[in-house]
């Protein structure tokens, strides 16, 4: 009997791992900007999205609960009429830094082109090779983007399979005529961001992500100087990339995720390192003078 119970426990644990979502996602729906979306509909939308992203297995990977990617989706609803939601969506994800209690932000994306139909009690259904609704297409795209960027930060071009799925989603969703799915419409929308991450000349940003995280941040507990040197090299590469493709959304992607981190990283660096870092970052983001001043003069 004891052996049978142990077998059942082991089987249950294996099933739990197999069925576990890849994400641990906090979802919030804010309706303070509109009076047209009933609070119960907002609550149902929040619960439905949270259940969808936190219980769906989006890949064939076996993920233990402790290995799930920490992330957040914040829907700031702008209007709601005739069961149609218009919102600004912020998507954030983090990853742990090796041998430390520190977590680093990988994504901090603000999508202002979010529109989808939603009615009370509407089920969200995951379909691997199709799009069930405009909302699930949106969620699936950002789930695979989170998976792709996370994988790229751990292995060179590790996110390639996930970018492939995201590309399929963009192709399928484009036919709906919805906002954000055609790169030609905006240099900052979902399709443009995906193209920048996967197409020349800016696809090298993915190896830059690996070097920054795996060869930079992850070694800083052992050798801060070596880690910062690698991070400095990635900033030089990013500057060169942006100079060649000034309209790329990747500069904003890096700024929104990492600017505060840069300030912290260089707070204990030498004067020469701080000046060099400030010069590189100013070339990338000339309007961020406050952050640059903190890097150059961390004691003020």
C-alpha positions in Angstrom: 0.0 0.0 0.0 2.8 2.4 0.9 4.6 1.7 -2.4 1.3 2.3 -4.3 0.8 5.6 -2.5 4.4 6.7 -3.3 3.8 5.7 -7.0 0.6 7.7 -7.1 2.3 10.7 -5.6 5.2 10.5 -8.1 2.7 10.2 -10.9 0.7 13.2 -9.7 3.9 15.2 -9.4 4.9 14.3 -12.9 1.5 15.3 -14.3 1.7 18.6 -12.4 5.0 19.3 -14.0 3.8 18.3 -17.4 0.7 20.4 -17.2 2.3 23.4 -15.6 2.2 26.7 -17.5 5.6 28.2 -18.4 4.5 31.5 -16.8 3.7 32.8 -13.4 1.8 35.9 -14.5 0.2 38.6 -12.5 -2.7 40.1 -14.4 -4.4 43.4 -13.7 -7.3 45.2 -15.5 -7.6 48.9 -14.7 -10.8 50.7 -15.6 -10.2 54.0 -13.8 -9.9 55.8 -17.2 -13.4 54.8 -18.4 -16.8 54.6 -16.9 -18.3 52.4 -19.6 -16.8 49.0 -18.5 -18.7 47.5 -15.6 -16.5 46.3 -12.7 -17.8 42.8 -13.0 -16.9 42.5 -16.6 -13.4 43.9 -15.8 -13.0 41.3 -13.0 -14.1 38.5 -15.3 -11.7 39.7 -18.0 -8.8 39.8 -15.4 -9.7 36.3 -14.1 -10.0 34.9 -17.6 -6.7 36.2 -18.8 -4.9 35.1 -15.6 -6.3 31.6 -15.9 -5.4 31.4 -19.5 -1.8 32.4 -19.3 -1.2 30.7 -15.9 -2.7 27.3 -16.7 -2.1 26.8 -20.4 1.0 24.7 -21.5 2.2 26.8 -24.4 5.1 24.4 -25.2 6.1 20.8 -24.9 8.6 21.6 -22.2 8.3 20.1 -18.7 8.3 23.1 -16.4 8.4 22.7 -12.6 6.4 25.3 -10.6 9.6 26.9 -9.3 11.0 27.3 -12.9 8.1 29.4 -14.2 8.9 32.8 -15.7 7.8 35.7 -13.5 5.8 38.3 -15.5 3.0 40.8 -15.4 0.3 42.0 -17.8 -1.4 45.3 -17.0 -4.4 46.3 -19.1 -5.2 50.0 -18.8 -8.6 50.1 -20.4 -9.3 53.3 -22.3 -12.8 52.6 -23.5 -15.4 49.8 -23.7 -18.3 50.0 -26.0 -20.4 47.3 -27.8 -18.3 44.6 -26.1 -15.1 46.0 -27.6 -12.1 46.8 -25.4 -9.6 49.5 -26.2 -6.6 49.4 -23.9 -2.9 50.1 -23.3 -1.2 46.9 -22.4 2.1 46.8 -20.4 3.9 43.5 -20.5 6.9 42.9 -18.1 9.0 39.8 -17.4 12.0 39.1 -15.3 14.7 36.5 -14.8 16.9 35.6 -11.8 20.6 36.5 -11.9 22.9 33.6 -11.2 24.0 33.0 -7.7 22.2 36.1 -6.3 18.8 37.2 -5.0 18.6 39.8 -7.7 16.1 39.6 -10.6 16.6 41.6 -13.8 13.9 42.9 -16.1 13.9 41.4 -19.5 10.8 43.0 -21.0 8.9 46.2 -20.2 6.8 46.7 -23.3 4.0 49.2 -23.6 1.5 48.4 -26.4 -0.9 51.3 -27.1 -2.7 49.5 -30.0 -4.7 46.9 -28.1 -8.3 46.3 -29.3 -10.4 43.2 -28.9 -14.0 42.1 -28.4 -14.8 40.8 -25.0 -18.2 39.9 -23.4 -19.0 38.7 -20.0 -18.2 35.0 -19.4 -16.4 34.6 -22.8 -14.1 31.6 -22.6 -10.5 31.8 -23.8 -9.4 28.8 -25.7 -5.8 28.0 -26.7 -5.3 26.7 -30.3 -1.8 25.7 -31.4 -2.1 26.3 -35.1 -5.0 28.8 -35.2 -6.3 31.9 -33.6 -9.4 31.5 -31.5 -10.0 35.2 -30.9 -8.3 38.6 -31.1 -7.6 38.5 -27.4 -6.0 35.0 -27.4 -3.9 36.1 -30.4 -2.6 39.1 -28.4 -1.9 36.9 -25.3 -0.3 34.2 -27.3 2.0 36.7 -29.0 3.2 38.1 -25.8 3.6 34.7 -24.1 5.9 33.5 -26.9 7.8 36.8 -26.9 8.4 36.4 -23.1 9.5 32.8 -23.7 11.8 33.8 -26.6 13.5 36.7 -24.8 14.0 34.6 -21.7 15.5 31.7 -23.6 17.8 34.1 -25.6 19.1 35.4 -22.2 20.3 31.9 -21.2 21.6 30.5 -24.5 22.7 32.1 -27.8 19.6 32.3 -30.0 17.8 30.0 -27.6 14.5 31.6 -28.3 14.4 30.7 -32.0 11.5 28.2 -31.8 9.3 30.7 -29.8 10.0 33.5 -32.3 8.8 31.1 -35.0 5.5 30.7 -33.2 5.2 34.4 -32.6 5.8 35.0 -36.3 3.0 32.6 -37.2 0.6 34.4 -34.8 1.4 37.7 -36.5 0.8 36.2 -39.9 -2.6 34.8 -38.9 -3.7 37.8 -36.9 -2.8 40.2 -39.7 -5.8 39.0 -41.8 -8.1 40.2 -39.0 -7.3 43.8 -39.8 -6.7 44.6 -36.1 -4.2 47.1 -34.9 -0.6 46.2 -34.2 -0.2 43.3 -36.6 1.3 45.1 -39.6 4.8 46.4 -39.4 4.1 48.9 -42.2 1.6 50.7 -39.9 4.0 51.7 -37.2 7.7 51.2 -36.3 6.8 50.5 -32.7 3.9 48.0 -32.9 4.0 44.2 -32.2 4.8 43.2 -35.8 7.7 45.8 -36.0 9.1 44.6 -32.7 9.1 41.0 -33.8 10.7 41.9 -37.1 13.5 43.9 -35.4 14.2 40.8 -33.2 14.3 38.3 -36.0 15.4 40.1 -39.2 18.7 41.6 -40.4 20.4 43.9 -39.6 19.1 44.1 -36.0 18.6 40.4 -35.2 22.0 40.4 -33.7 20.3 42.0 -30.7 19.5 38.5 -29.6 23.1 37.5 -29.1 23.6 40.9 -27.4 20.9 39.8 -24.9 22.8 36.6 -24.2 26.1 38.3 -23.7 24.5 41.0 -21.5 22.8 38.5 -19.2 24.8 35.3 -19.3 28.3 36.7 -19.7 27.6 40.0 -18.0 25.1 40.0 -15.2 25.5 36.3 -14.3 29.2 36.7 -13.6 29.1 39.8 -11.6 28.8 38.0 -8.2 32.2 36.5 -9.0 33.8 39.3 -10.9 32.0 42.7 -11.0 34.7 44.2 -13.2 34.6 41.4 -15.8 30.8 41.5 -15.9 30.7 45.3 -16.3 33.3 45.1 -19.1 31.1 42.7 -21.0 28.0 44.8 -20.4 30.0 47.8 -21.7 30.8 45.9 -24.9 27.1 45.1 -25.4 26.2 48.8 -25.1 28.8 49.6 -27.8 27.2 47.0 -30.1 23.7 48.4 -29.4 24.9 51.9 -30.2 26.4 50.7 -33.5 23.2 48.8 -34.3 21.0 51.8 -33.6 23.2 54.1 -35.7 22.7 51.8 -38.6 19.0 51.3 -38.0 17.8 54.5 -36.2 14.1 53.6 -36.4 14.5 50.2 -34.6 12.3 49.7 -31.6 15.1 47.8 -29.9 16.7 50.9 -28.4 13.4 51.7 -26.6 13.1 48.0 -25.6 16.5 48.1 -23.9 15.9 51.5 -22.3 12.5 50.6 -20.8 13.8 47.4 -19.4 17.3 48.4 -18.3 17.8 52.1 -17.7 17.4 51.9 -13.9 19.6 48.8 -13.9 22.4 50.7 -15.7 22.4 53.3 -13.0 22.8 50.6 -10.3 25.4 48.7 -12.2 27.8 51.6 -12.6 27.3 53.1 -9.1 30.4 51.3 -7.9 32.4 51.4 -11.1 35.6 53.5 -11.6 35.4 57.0 -12.8 36.6 56.0 -16.2 34.0 53.3 -16.5 31.2 55.6 -15.5 32.2 58.3 -18.0 32.4 55.8 -20.8 29.1 54.2 -19.9 27.4 57.7 -19.6 28.8 58.6 -23.0 27.4 55.4 -24.6 24.0 55.7 -23.0 23.7 59.4 -23.8 24.3 58.5 -27.5 21.5 56.0 -27.3 19.1 58.0 -25.2 20.0 61.7 -25.2 16.9 62.7 -23.4 17.7 60.6 -20.3 19.9 63.3 -18.7 18.8 62.6 -15.1 19.9 58.9 -15.4 23.1 59.9 -17.0 23.9 62.4 -14.2 23.3 59.6 -11.6 25.8 57.4 -13.5 28.5 60.1 -13.7 28.0 61.3 -10.1 26.5 58.4 -8.1 27.2 60.0 -4.7 25.1 63.1 -5.3 
